Structures are given as C-alpha cells and as structure tokens.
C-alpha cells in the first residue's frame, strides 16, 4: 500500500511539473481576432511570447469610401469652360500591423502596446470627374485643394495623392488579453496613436517618354474658401502628424 501511494504521489508530481513546463513554453497558444476602430476593420492572430508579453500580427483597412465636392479652378485664363469643377476623393488605407502587448503582472488585463503599422503611403486619392479646361490650358491650369495648387496633366486632368509615411510606429494602452486565459472568447480595448509623419500632397505628370511621374507639391501662400468642405478637409489632414486609434477587438482562442 505504501509503495502504491508513493507511486501515485510521484506520478502526480511529475504531471504537475510537466504541466508547469507546458505553461512556460513560448507560443503555446493561438488566438484569432476581429477588431473595429478608427484604424478601420482589423484581422489578426495572436500568441503569448511569455506570461508578460503577447504578440499580434495582422492587417487593418478602411473601406474605399468615395466623396465628391466642387472646388475652385486655379487659372487666370479666360478660356476656362467652368468656374469650378467636381473632384472625387477616395480613401485608400490598408496596413499590415505587428504589435507587442506588455502586461505588468501575470494576471493583468491592463497592457502597454508598442509596434508599427506598415503599408501604403497613399491615404487619399483625388481626381476630377469631368473635363474643366480648354485645351490650351492643359498642363498649365489646375485646381485648388487646401493650401495647394494642383496643375493638370497634358490631358487636362488632375491627380493628387495625400501621402503619409508607409511605416507608422504605434504606441498605446488598453485592457484585455490578446489571447484569452481561462476562456475561449475575450474582448480587448485599445487606445493609442499612430505616428504618421508630416503628410504631403503629391501629383502626377507625364515625362517626355509618356511615363507618369510623381512629385511632391509645396504649399502656396494663397487663401481658400472656408466654406469649401474639400479644401477644409485637405487643410486639416495636411497638418495631422499623429493619428488617434481607438479600437475594440473580439478574439477567440484556437488552442
């Protein structure tokens, strides 16, 4: 009987030690998450690196929403065929993301997050939807967007991109675990900022070989109509250096 009891105790101790070793292994769990916030719709996978660190990797994107408005034409020519032109703007934001969550204690839900969003630099594309210049003004006249003068190309159309840095560092805080600890489903809430860098407006023209080339525009000293929504939007966005991120994430542990 004593021998049997000793064997059972040894087996129990071995099982406990093995379970503890299993819990200490790196990347021993995996979760999938779906998030919604100011950075858009997000999809990711997450795993614990240690008891105090979690790693998330995925993508986030904003739907390609289109918005149109009328803006003033930038021309002194008497041959223009309109006083203003309809310009369409299209949102173009999609990023990959890699985030590391730090938990101060083993059971803490509060976390500090650092990482980066990496993707395209073109945030908004703007272009005219109807002809607005006489042929002699192609490549000479254009439109006004905020504090910028956008000259037309050799076909009489304007193309402009609002760009930020392709690499956007992220820093934030939040509550919730990237991988649920004691249940299959969990919720996270994050509040932080993306560091965009200084936005700029770029336009495209054709070179002598018929290829399109992009170049950055410099702000002009002109004023624009404060009642023009498109101009106000470009003026505000051109001054945004950090972008606030507030998101809610629903996640489920796979194993």
Backbone as a ProteinNet text record, in pm:
[ID]
protein_1_A
[PRIMARY]
XXXXXXXXXXXXXXXXXXXXXXXXXXXXXXXXXXXXXXXXXXXXXXXXXXXXXXXXXXXXXXXXXXXXXXXXXXXXXXXXXXXXXXXXXXXXXXXXXXXXXXXXXXXXXXXXXXXXXXXXXXXXXXXXXXXXXXXXXXXXXXXXXXXXXXXXXXXXXXXXXXXXXXXXXXXXXXXXXXXXXXXXXXXXXXXXXXXXXXXXXXXXXXXXXXXXXXXXXXXXXXXXXXXXXXXXXXXXXXXXXXXXXXXXXXXXXXX
[TERTIARY]
82.2	0	85.7	194.2	284	351.8	387.2	452.4	357.7	229.2	130.9	109.2	102.5	84.6	202.9	325.7	445.8	446	403.2	398.2	298.5	180.7	78.8	126.6	196	248.9	352.5	442.2	544.9	482.4	379.3	311.3	243.6	181.8	115.4	215.3	331.6	435.2	488.7	509.2	560.7	462	330.4	227.9	223.6	237.4	235.3	353.1	473.3	592	579.8	527.5	511.5	411.8	302.8	202.7	262.5	346.6	411.2	506.4	580.5	671.4	594.4	477.1	396.2	351.2	314.2	264.8	374.4	499.9	610.5	663.6	617.3	666.2	623.9	708.7	676.2	575.9	487	392.8	310.8	262.7	189	38.9	-8	-148.2	-159	-277.1	-301.6	-445.3	-464.3	-598.6	-614.5	-738	-771.2	-860.8	-840	-915.8	-976.4	-1087.6	-1154.6	-1174.5	-1126.5	-1134.5	-1203.4	-1256.1	-1322.2	-1285.6	-1239.8	-1199.1	-1165.4	-1100.1	-1064.3	-957.6	-884.5	-787.5	-853.1	-983.8	-1056.6	-1097.3	-1117.7	-1151.1	-1021.3	-1002.5	-878	-898.6	-805.5	-799.8	-659.7	-648.3	-515	-511.4	-391.7	-367.9	-275.1	-287.7	-207.6	-159.5	-45.7	8.9	89.8	93.6	174.3	320.9	408	551.8	602.9	555.1	581.4	453.6	459.6	343.5	316.7	414.7	401.8	399.4	419.3	423.8	332	261.4	180.6	214	202.7	235.2	112.4	81.6	-29.6	22.6	-26.7	10.3	-113.2	-132.1	-248.9	-255.9	-377.4	-399.8	-514	-516.4	-630.6	-655.3	-781.9	-813.5	-942.5	-952.6	-1074.8	-1141.4	-1273.4	-1342.7	-1311.9	-1311	-1280.3	-1399.6	-1418	-1528.1	-1493.6	-1590.6	-1571.3	-1652.5	-1595.2	-1663.7	-1633.9	-1734.4	-1714.3	-1761.1	-1696.3	-1729.4	-1678.6	-1728.2	-1683.9	-1574.7	-1466.6	-1356	-1327.4	-1256.8	-1224.8	-1116.3	-1123.4	-1021.6	-910.8	-788.2	-671.3	-621	-675.4	-636.1	-671.7	-585.7	-612.6	-658	-670.5	-706.2	-854.8	-886.6	-1025.7	-1090.2	-1012.8	-1064.5	-1115.8	-1119	-1169.2	-1317.1	-1361.9	-1500	-1590.4	-1537.3	-1618.6	-1548.1	-1625.2	-1566.9	-1519.8	-1579.7	-1541.9	-1558.8	-1498.7	-1500.3	-1530.8	-1598.5	-1630.6	-1509.5	-1462.6	-1347.9	-1392.7	-1344.8	-1379.2	-1257.7	-1279.1	-1173.4	-1205.6	-1104.5	-1125	-1026.2	-1078.8	-995.3	-919.7	-791.7	-708.5	-614.1	-670.4	-589.6	-595.9	-481.2	-467.5	-325.7	-314.3	-184.4	-172	-50.3	-17.5	23.1	7.8	43.7	112	207.3	278	285.6	219.4	207.3	253.4	317.9	362	292.8	220.5	149.8	230.4	254.4	325.4	226.9	222.6	135.8	222	194.9	279.4	284.8	175.6	172.9	119.5	136.7	98.7	-50.3	-133.5	-278.4	-339.8	-257.3	-307.1	-379.9	-490.6	-558.8	-513.4	-460.7	-406	-277.5	-259.8	-139.4	-91.6	36.4	100.1	142.6	110.4	135	229.2	324.2	415	426.2	447.6	460.1	456.1	402.6	400.3	293	240	152.7	235.3	235.4	319.5	233.9	234.1	151.9	178.4	78.3	91.5	94.8	158.3	166.2	51.2	-19.3	-128.2	-254.1	-296.6	-415.1	-542.1	-534	-650	-607.6	-686.3	-665.1	-773.4	-732.7	-828.2	-809.7	-921.1	-915	-1044.2	-1037.1	-1158	-1240.1	-1371.5	-1460.8	-1516.1	-1496.4	-1543.2	-1437.7	-1431.6	-1338	-1371.8	-1270.5	-1297.1	-1203.5	-1112.1	-1016.8	-1022	-1002	-983.6	-848.3	-834.5	-715.1	-586	-590.9	-468.7	-423.5	-510.4	-473.5	-430.3	-429.8	-385.6	-238.6	-207	-69.5	-26.6	-117.7	-86.2	-175	-306.2	-401.5	-436.2	-510.6	-547.7	-655.1	-643.3	-743.5	-674.3	-754.4	-704.4	-756	-665.6	-700.6	-632.3	-710.5	-649.9	-549.5	-426.6	-319.9	-235.9	-285	-206.4	-266.6	-177.3	-216.1	-181.1	-280.4	-258.3	-275.3	-165.3	-168.3	-216.8	-289.3	-339.8	-227.2	-254.4	-155.9	-176.5	-105.1	-111.8	-241.3	-332.5	-463.9	-574.8	-532.9	-630.2	-696.2	-638.8	-694.4	-599.2	-654.6	-571.3	-575.2	-460.3	-446.3	-362.8	-414.9	-341.3	-357.1	-249	-249.6	-204.1	-281.3	-236.6	-159.3	-31	55.4	109.1	128	193.8	305.2	376.5	482.4	423.8	490.5	446.5	467.6	571.6	599.6	547.3	448.4	382.5	398.3	492.7	507.4	379.4	354.1	232.9	268.6	199.4	216.5	80.1	44.8	-86.7	-99	-217.2	-251.9	-386.4	-424.8	-553.9	-583.7	-698.1	-740.6	-781.7	-752.3	-785.7	-660.8	-674.7	-563.2	-573.2	-459.3	-459.1	-499.1	-468.3	-512.6	-587	-716.7	-791.4	-724.8	-721	-651.4	-736.7	-852.8	-933	-1063.2	-1079.5	-1199.7	-1165.8	-1259.2	-1233.2	-1244.3	-1331.8	-1358.6	-1327.6	-1266.6	-1233.3	-1251.2	-1243.9	-1258.9	-1140.9	-1086.5	-980.2	-1024.6	-973.5	-996.8	-861.8	-832.6	-703.9	-722.1	-634.2	-630.9	-485.5	-455.7	-317.3	-308.3	-188.1	-166	-70.7	-97.5	-3.7	74.3	204.1	288.3	304.7	228.3	222.7	341.8	403.2	495.4	415.2	482.4	414.3	353.4	219.9	156.5	196.7	186.1	215.8	125.8	110.6	28.3	119.6	92.4	172	82.6	139.6	65.4	146.4	80.3	146.8	141	248.5	256.7	326.9	319.1	387.2	519.9	621.8	751.7	757.6	874.1	889.1	868	874.4	856.7	715.1	626.9	488.3	465.2	564.9	550.2	508.5	423.8	378.3	483.5	505.3	599.7	529.9	561.4	503	602.7	551.3	637.2	555.9	625	559.1	534.7	416.8	380.9	418.6	453.4	478.4	353.5	330.4	215.1	232.4	122.8	126.5	82.5	95.9	57.8	-83.8	-161	-296.7	-391.2	-507.3	-611	-720.3	-799.2	-906.2	-1037.4	-1146	-1279.2	-1305.1	-1328.5	-1352.3	-1481.5	-1569.8	-1696.8	-1686.4	-1571.6	-1549.8	-1504.9	-1589.6	-1559.8	-1434.4	-1415.5	-1298.4	-1170.2	-1167.8	-1049.4	-1021.4	-1127	-1109.8	-1054.1	-1105.1	-1059.3	-911.4	-868	-727.1	-638.4	-689.3	-612.4	-590.9	-694.3	-683.3	-592.5	-614.8	-537.6	-390	-359.3	-219.5	-142	-212.1	-147.1	-145.4	-205.1	-212.5	-80.2	-11.8	114.7	95.6	9.1	-24.3	-172.8	-205.3	-344	-396	-504.9	-556.7	-622.4	-596.7	-653.8	-732	-858.4	-944.6	-1011.8	-991.3	-1044.1	-1091.8	-1188.9	-1239.9	-1215.5	-1160.1	-1122.4	-1192.7	-1255.7	-1315.8	-1225.5	-1183.5	-1087.2	-1131.9	-1089.2	-1121.5	-996.2	-976.3	-858.1	-882.6	-787	-796.5	-744.6	-629.7	-577.3	-491.7
-120.4	0	125.6	123.1	237.7	258.8	143.6	155.2	216.4	174.6	227.6	377.4	416.8	559	640.1	585.5	654.7	670.5	565.8	571.9	677.9	682.7	780.7	923.7	946.3	1079.1	1121	1028.6	1058.3	1091.8	1015.4	1040	1177.1	1210.6	1339.6	1454.1	1439	1541.5	1557.8	1445.9	1450.4	1520.2	1490.9	1554.8	1705.3	1745	1886.7	1960.7	1900.2	1962.6	1974.3	1867.7	1870.1	1977.1	1993.2	2095.7	2235.2	2252.1	2381.3	2410.6	2309.1	2327	2362.4	2295.1	2323.5	2469.4	2519.2	2655.4	2757.4	2719.8	2812.6	2815.9	2724.1	2722.4	2847.3	2891.2	3006.7	2967.7	3059.7	3043	2914.5	2885.8	2761.1	2776.9	2899.1	2922.2	3010.5	3007.9	3088.8	3137.6	3264.2	3322.4	3401.9	3413.2	3495.5	3609.5	3728.2	3843.7	3923.4	3987.8	4078.6	4210.7	4321.2	4449.6	4553.3	4654.9	4765	4893.3	4994	5118.4	5226	5331	5442.8	5404.3	5295.8	5247.2	5156.4	5133.2	5053.5	4917.8	4825.9	4687.2	4608	4532.1	4458.7	4309.1	4233.9	4088.3	4053.6	3965.1	3932.7	3796	3749.6	3632.2	3676.2	3611.2	3649.7	3526.2	3540.9	3432.5	3491.4	3422.7	3471.4	3435.6	3535.4	3508.5	3461.5	3526.4	3486	3515	3502	3534	3684	3761.6	3906.8	3973.9	3897.7	3954.9	3878.2	3951.6	3892.2	3957.5	3881.4	3931.9	3921	4029.2	4030.6	4067.4	4000.2	4031.9	4018.8	4115.7	4110.5	4228	4262.6	4374.1	4460.5	4586.1	4673.7	4756.8	4784.7	4861	4939.5	5050.5	5129	5106.1	5092.5	5072.9	5187	5156.1	5256.7	5350	5437.1	5532.9	5644.7	5685.6	5795.7	5917.6	6033.2	6158.9	6258.1	6332.8	6430.4	6568.8	6670.2	6808.5	6896.9	7017.6	7113.3	7202.9	7221.9	7307.3	7412	7517	7626.7	7586.8	7646.2	7623.6	7726.1	7680.9	7769	7809.2	7918.8	7963.8	8111.1	8183.3	8322.7	8334.9	8220.4	8220.4	8252.2	8318	8347.3	8235.3	8132.3	8024.6	7904.7	7914.2	7801.1	7782	7659.5	7628	7615.6	7641.1	7636.3	7715.7	7760.4	7832.6	7738.2	7622.5	7521.7	7383.7	7286.2	7151.7	7050.3	6944.5	6838.7	6746.3	6732.8	6648	6535.3	6416.6	6299.5	6255.4	6227.6	6175.7	6033.7	5948.3	5807.7	5767.5	5713.9	5668.4	5543.2	5537.2	5425.9	5383.9	5324.6	5291.3	5142	5075.6	4936.3	4916	4855.5	4838.3	4697.5	4646.8	4532.3	4584.6	4505.2	4552.5	4442.7	4486.4	4397.8	4469.8	4413.5	4477.7	4383.9	4441.7	4365.9	4423.9	4339.2	4380.3	4340.2	4437.2	4410.5	4417.5	4310.4	4302.8	4314.8	4414	4435.1	4315.3	4240.4	4121.6	4003.3	3885.7	3763.6	3757.8	3811	3803.3	3937	4034.2	4167.5	4169.7	4243.9	4270.3	4402.6	4490	4615.8	4587.7	4654.7	4632.1	4761.2	4764.5	4871.4	4809.6	4875.5	4818.8	4907	4843.3	4912.4	4828.4	4894.6	4822.6	4917.9	4868.6	4951.4	4902.9	4998.5	4969.5	4996.7	4902.7	4913.6	4889.6	4985.9	4969.5	5076.5	5103.9	5205.6	5344.8	5437.1	5574	5660.5	5616.1	5695.8	5679.2	5787.6	5783.7	5819.9	5923.4	5970.7	6001.8	5956.3	5990.8	6088.4	6196.1	6296	6316.4	6332.8	6348.4	6413.1	6481.2	6542	6436.1	6456.7	6358.9	6407	6535.6	6590.5	6685.3	6701.8	6799.4	6940.3	7023.7	7158.6	7264.2	7224.4	7319.3	7316.6	7432.4	7437.5	7374.5	7325.5	7250.3	7330.8	7460.5	7540.6	7554.5	7516.1	7525.1	7391.5	7286.1	7155.7	7164.3	7119.7	7123	7258.2	7355.5	7490.9	7528.5	7515.6	7547.5	7420.5	7436.4	7321.8	7356.6	7302	7324.2	7364.7	7404.4	7437.9	7335.9	7279	7187.6	7236.9	7295.5	7349.7	7457.5	7441.2	7538.3	7498.8	7408.5	7357.9	7399.1	7420.1	7436.1	7305.7	7242.1	7115.8	7140.2	7134.2	7159.7	7036.1	7056.7	6944.7	6879.7	6758.6	6690.5	6730	6662.3	6701.5	6656.5	6597.4	6561.6	6644.5	6742.6	6831.3	6777.3	6673.1	6615	6635.8	6631.8	6645.5	6515.5	6481.2	6364	6407.5	6384.3	6421.9	6313.3	6286.5	6186.9	6252	6233.3	6274.2	6157	6179.5	6070.5	6094.6	5983.2	5984.1	5880	5861.8	5761.3	5621.1	5537.3	5398.7	5319.9	5355.4	5291.5	5383.4	5336.6	5419.3	5354.7	5399.1	5345	5366.7	5274.4	5280.7	5265.8	5342.9	5333.2	5353.8	5265.1	5277.8	5198.4	5207.9	5132.4	5065.9	4974.7	4910.2	4811	4744.8	4641.7	4517.8	4402.1	4276.3	4201.1	4071.8	3986.4	3956.6	3955.8	3923.2	3778.4	3690.9	3551.8	3527.6	3495.8	3472.9	3365.2	3390.2	3299.5	3179.7	3206.1	3098.9	3073.4	3133.3	3110.9	3119.9	3078.9	3072.8	3208.3	3293.5	3420.9	3536.1	3642.5	3759.3	3887.5	3999.5	4131.7	4217.8	4293.8	4390.2	4529.3	4628	4766.8	4837.6	4909.2	4975.8	5123.6	5204.4	5347.9	5388	5446.3	5483.7	5578.1	5591.5	5680.8	5615.5	5641.6	5610	5737.1	5722.9	5837.6	5839.2	5928.4	5932.6	6002.4	6095.5	6186.8	6299.6	6392.4	6508	6471.3	6481	6447	6544.7	6500	6584.6	6550.5	6644.1	6621.6	6600.7	6493.3	6458	6459.4	6496.4	6495.6	6422.9	6390.2	6313.3	6388	6378.2	6433.5	6331.6	6353.1	6263.6	6324.8	6237.4	6286.5	6279.3	6305.7	6308.6	6173.2	6065.6	5930.1	5877.9	5964.7	5923.9	5848.9	5844.2	5774.8	5873.8	5827	5913	5922.2	6042.7	6066.1	6144	6107.1	6174.6	6273.6	6386.7	6481.4	6551.2	6588.8	6649.2	6796.9	6843.1	6983.2	7063.6	7187.2	7279.4	7363.5	7397.3	7480.2	7620.1	7675	7810.1	7909.4	8037.8	8140.8	8193.2	8121.3	8167.1	8126	8186.4	8150.2	8074.4	7997.5	7922.6	7951.4	7914.9	7940.3	7847.9	7906.4	7825.8	7746.5	7783	7711.6	7590.3	7571.5	7459.1	7338.6	7234.7	7118	7044.3	7030.9	6959.9	7031	7163.1	7239.9	7232.2	7239.7	7230.9	7094.1	6989.7	6854.6	6837.3	6883.7	6871.3	6957.7	7073	7160.3	7093.9	7031	6964.3	6842.4	6758.2	6634.3	6661.3	6769.8	6801	6842.3	6865.4	6905.4	6793.7	6678.4	6567.7	6490.8	6492.3	6420.2	6287.4	6287.7	6164.3	6136.9	6009.3	5969.8	5889.4	5935.7	5863.2	5731.2	5629.1	5496.8	5450.9	5424.9	5365.8	5245.2	5128.4	5007.2	4909	4827.9	4717.3	4588.5	4490.5	4365.1	4247.5	4164.5	4039.9	3926.3	3844.7	3739.9	3604.1	3501	3364.6	3278.7	3201.6	3115.5	2989.2	2960.7	2842.2	2719.1	2733.6	2624	2680.5
0	0	0	83.5	87.9	-46.2	-111	-241	-342.8	-339.8	-433.7	-411.5	-284.2	-251.1	-301.5	-282.9	-327.8	-478.6	-548.5	-695.1	-741.7	-675.3	-711.4	-686.2	-575.2	-543.2	-646.1	-682.2	-782.6	-917.8	-953.3	-1081	-1081.2	-965.8	-955	-964.8	-896.4	-902.6	-1044.5	-1112.5	-1249.6	-1342.5	-1321.3	-1403.9	-1379.7	-1252	-1216.9	-1278.2	-1268.1	-1325.3	-1476.3	-1539.8	-1684.4	-1727	-1650.3	-1681.3	-1667.2	-1562.4	-1545.9	-1660.9	-1705.3	-1818.3	-1945.3	-1962.1	-2079.6	-2078.5	-1957.8	-1947.6	-1973.1	-1950.1	-1967	-2109.9	-2191.4	-2328.1	-2403.2	-2495.9	-2577.3	-2685.1	-2716.3	-2826.2	-2814.2	-2691.4	-2671	-2691.5	-2725.8	-2755.4	-2879.4	-2940.1	-3059.1	-3056.5	-3091.1	-3096.1	-3224.5	-3269.1	-3385	-3338.8	-3397.6	-3353.4	-3467.4	-3438	-3529.9	-3455.8	-3512.4	-3443.5	-3530.6	-3463.4	-3530.6	-3457.2	-3532.1	-3467.3	-3567.2	-3519	-3606.3	-3708.1	-3682.8	-3781.8	-3884.7	-3870.9	-3967.1	-3913.1	-4004.6	-3971	-3964.7	-3858.1	-3840.9	-3827.5	-3882.6	-3868.5	-3821.8	-3721.8	-3672.3	-3606.6	-3580.8	-3497.5	-3384.6	-3269.9	-3154.3	-3080.9	-3014.5	-2933.7	-2819.1	-2704.6	-2592.7	-2612.4	-2599.8	-2607.5	-2471.3	-2364.7	-2226.4	-2148.2	-2016.6	-1934.7	-1931.6	-1973.6	-1966.6	-2103.6	-2209.3	-2344.2	-2438.2	-2521.1	-2626.1	-2759.5	-2866.2	-2999.8	-3088.9	-3158.1	-3253.7	-3392.3	-3494.1	-3632.2	-3719.6	-3809	-3895.4	-3990.4	-4030.7	-4121.9	-4069.4	-4111.7	-4085.6	-4210.9	-4236.6	-4357	-4335.1	-4407.2	-4411.3	-4545.9	-4549.3	-4677.6	-4774	-4902.2	-5004.9	-5025	-4927.8	-4933.4	-5031.3	-5110.1	-5205.4	-5160.8	-5185.6	-5152.2	-5264.2	-5304.8	-5412.5	-5368.8	-5424	-5392.3	-5505.6	-5510	-5610.7	-5551.9	-5626.7	-5582	-5689.1	-5646.9	-5738.6	-5837.4	-5955.4	-6058.3	-6039.9	-6050.4	-6034	-6172.7	-6224.7	-6358	-6375.6	-6444.2	-6479.5	-6624.4	-6688.6	-6830.5	-6848.4	-6958	-6990.1	-7069.7	-7100.1	-7184.4	-7104.9	-6973.3	-6893.7	-6922	-6914.5	-6952.1	-6830.6	-6709.3	-6587.4	-6478.4	-6378.5	-6265.6	-6155.1	-6150.8	-6052.5	-6114.3	-6049.7	-6105.7	-5995.8	-6031.6	-5937.1	-5921.4	-5797.3	-5766.9	-5674.5	-5702.5	-5620.9	-5540.4	-5413.2	-5327.6	-5285.3	-5285.9	-5250	-5140.8	-5032.1	-4921.9	-4962.6	-4925.5	-4970.8	-4858.1	-4751.7	-4634.6	-4605	-4615.9	-4576.8	-4524.4	-4408.2	-4343.3	-4285.8	-4287.8	-4204.7	-4067.6	-3964.9	-3830.3	-3750.9	-3669.9	-3578.7	-3444.1	-3342.9	-3213	-3102.5	-3001.8	-2884	-2762	-2689.3	-2568.1	-2444.6	-2355.7	-2230.8	-2114.9	-2033.1	-1916.1	-1790.5	-1704	-1584.8	-1491	-1479.7	-1395	-1475.2	-1420.7	-1491.9	-1522.2	-1430.9	-1447.6	-1488.1	-1519.7	-1552.6	-1686.5	-1691.9	-1818	-1879.2	-1795.6	-1845.9	-1923.3	-2035.7	-2115.2	-2180.2	-2205.4	-2283.5	-2416.4	-2524.7	-2658	-2738.7	-2804.1	-2895.8	-3023	-3132.7	-3259.2	-3376.5	-3487.7	-3608.6	-3704.4	-3781.2	-3894.1	-4019.5	-4111.2	-4230.2	-4353.9	-4445.2	-4564.8	-4666.7	-4747.5	-4849.9	-4788.8	-4858.7	-4808.9	-4860.8	-4964	-5020.6	-4935.3	-4870.4	-4786.6	-4863.3	-4943.3	-5018.4	-5161.8	-5257.4	-5398	-5441	-5506.3	-5554.5	-5704.4	-5775.2	-5920.5	-5968.1	-6081.1	-6136.5	-6208.4	-6211.4	-6274.4	-6407.8	-6438.1	-6566	-6622	-6755.2	-6814.1	-6766.3	-6748.1	-6698.9	-6758.2	-6843.7	-6900.5	-7052.7	-7111	-7255.2	-7289.8	-7410.8	-7448.9	-7428.8	-7451.7	-7438.2	-7292.3	-7196.7	-7055.1	-6996	-7077.6	-7027.5	-6988.3	-6870.5	-6822	-6768.3	-6770.8	-6722.8	-6604.7	-6621.8	-6515.7	-6438.2	-6328.3	-6246.6	-6145.9	-6025.7	-5921.1	-5791.1	-5693.5	-5561.3	-5460.5	-5383.3	-5275.1	-5147.6	-5058.3	-4937.7	-4972.8	-4921.9	-4949.7	-5070.6	-5152.7	-5264.3	-5398.4	-5495	-5634.8	-5706.3	-5766.7	-5837	-5986	-6059.9	-6203.8	-6278.6	-6384.9	-6464.8	-6544.4	-6590.9	-6674.6	-6820	-6911.1	-7052.2	-7119.4	-7041.3	-7094.9	-7029.3	-6946.4	-6885.2	-6759.9	-6699.2	-6577	-6459.9	-6339.3	-6219.1	-6140	-6085.7	-5999.1	-5879	-5759.4	-5638.7	-5533	-5461.4	-5353.6	-5224.7	-5118.6	-4985.7	-4926.8	-4895.5	-4851.3	-4710.3	-4639.1	-4509	-4514.4	-4404.3	-4401.8	-4418.2	-4493.5	-4508.7	-4379.1	-4302.5	-4173.5	-4063.7	-3987.5	-3887.6	-3749.6	-3667.7	-3532	-3452.1	-3359.1	-3276.7	-3130.1	-3044.7	-2900.1	-2836	-2741.9	-2680.4	-2551.7	-2492.1	-2371.8	-2395.7	-2306.1	-2322	-2212.6	-2227.4	-2133.2	-2212	-2154.7	-2219.4	-2261.1	-2276.5	-2317.8	-2466.3	-2533.9	-2676.7	-2700.7	-2602.2	-2604.1	-2473	-2477.4	-2353.3	-2267.2	-2135.2	-2045.1	-2004	-1944.7	-1885.4	-1959	-2073.9	-2153.3	-2301	-2381.7	-2525.5	-2594.5	-2545.1	-2611.4	-2516.9	-2569.9	-2489.7	-2567.7	-2496.6	-2556.1	-2514.1	-2609.1	-2582.3	-2623.5	-2553.3	-2589.5	-2592.9	-2700.9	-2716.7	-2745.8	-2689.5	-2715	-2735.6	-2851.2	-2879.5	-2997.2	-3050.5	-3164.5	-3264.4	-3392.1	-3498.9	-3531.1	-3546.4	-3582.2	-3733.5	-3798.9	-3943.8	-4006.9	-3935.9	-4001.5	-4064	-4127.6	-4185.6	-4320.5	-4334.6	-4462.2	-4572.4	-4694.5	-4809.2	-4925.9	-5016.4	-5135	-5255.4	-5328.5	-5445.4	-5568.8	-5680.9	-5806.4	-5913.3	-6022.2	-6127.4	-6260.3	-6333.4	-6468.9	-6557.6	-6687	-6779.7	-6822.1	-6831.7	-6879.1	-7031.6	-7086.3	-7232.5	-7297.3	-7217.8	-7271.5	-7248.5	-7200.9	-7179.4	-7049.7	-6961.7	-6833.8	-6724.9	-6634	-6526	-6415.4	-6368.2	-6260.2	-6148.5	-6024.1	-5909.1	-5850	-5807.1	-5736.9	-5627.6	-5522.6	-5407.6	-5431.3	-5390.3	-5406.7	-5282.8	-5303.1	-5193.2	-5169.3	-5042.8	-5011.3	-5071	-5118	-5172.3	-5064.6	-5094.2	-4998.2	-5022.2	-5103.2	-5132.3	-5019.6	-5016.7	-4921.2	-4994.6	-4919.3	-4982.3	-4911.6	-4974.4	-4921.6	-4802.8	-4684.1	-4564.6	-4572.1	-4660.9	-4672.7	-4764.7	-4823.4	-4914.5	-4832.7	-4825.2	-4741.4	-4786.4	-4916.6	-4967.3	-4928.5	-4943	-4906.9	-4757	-4676.6	-4532	-4492.4	-4556.8	-4525.1	-4556.9	-4674	-4711.3	-4623.3	-4583.5	-4495.2	-4359.3	-4305.1	-4174.3	-4182.9	-4284	-4295.7	-4322.7	-4389.7	-4419.2	-4294.5	-4183.1	-4058.9	-3954.3	-3986.4	-3890.4	-3889.4	-3776.1	-3763.3	-3689.9	-3589	-3517.9	-3536.2	-3552.9	-3579	-3460.3	-3395.1	-3278.2	-3318.3	-3239.7	-3265.3	-3142.8	-3161.7	-3059.2	-3121.7	-3064.3	-3125.9	-3020.3	-3059.2	-2977.7	-3055.1	-2987.6	-3053	-2985.5	-3065.5	-3019.9	-3063.3	-2967.8	-3003	-2947.2	-3013	-2971.3	-2972.5	-2868.2	-2858.9	-2941.9	-3028.9	-3114.3	-3042.5	-2975.9	-2892.1	-2782.6
[MASK]
+++++++++++++++++++++++++++++++++++++++++++++++++++++++++++++++++++++++++++++++++++++++++++++++++++++++++++++++++++++++++++++++++++++++++++++++++++++++++++++++++++++++++++++++++++++++++++++++++++++++++++++++++++++++++++++++++++++++++++++++++++++++++++++++

